[in-house]
Amino acid sequence: MSRVFSLSLTILTIVIFLFGFQTTFVSCTKTSTSDTVTITRIDTLIKTDTLSTPDTAITIPLITSAPWKLLYIRGVTDDTIVYYTRGGQYNVNFDAQLVAFNANMTGTFIDASSGTHTITWNWSNSSNTQITWVASNPSPLPSQTVVWDNLRYRNDSLLFDQYWTFEGINSQSECIAIPQ
């Protein structure tokens, strides 16, 4: 019996010792901490809309007020991408190209190679948003018909889609022209 008592006393001593050790040296205090995270979103995108003014109606006095030179063109000619920005990058140089419309429905077209052609032109619709002009070419070349569609005037620029077919080659482009 003394053995059982001695074992029980030893176990009781160990339990008391461990309990005392836990509460004395390894005491845990649970504190509740709540962190607040604030997310501030700053929009760093500054949008500059170069086409901010409304469209101006295209009229004969407007279209004939000055010769028009290309500022920008991006399109496809005969499955080849064509791009040009005046004073910038290009794969075809349109610096020399110019179109001058006269009030009597005639005019002048100077092509990218500085060749001069007489043109006749007319409105293709009643809203003056499409012009068809025909450039004469030296013989034996046929004349060339060019269509400016979706024509609009904004920020001192003509904006239009250009279509033409010449000797079986099709072309379509988006253009911006400015007064010379």
ABEGO torsion letter per residue (X at the ends): XAAAAAAAAAAAAAAAAAAAAAAAAABBBBBBBBBBBBBBBBBABBBBBABABBBBBBBAAAAAABBBBBABBBBBBGGBBBBBBBGBBBABBAAABBBBBBAAGBEBBBBAAGBBBBBBBBBABAAGABBBBBBBBBOABBBBBBBBBGBBBBGGBBBBBBBBBBGGBBBBBBBBBBBX
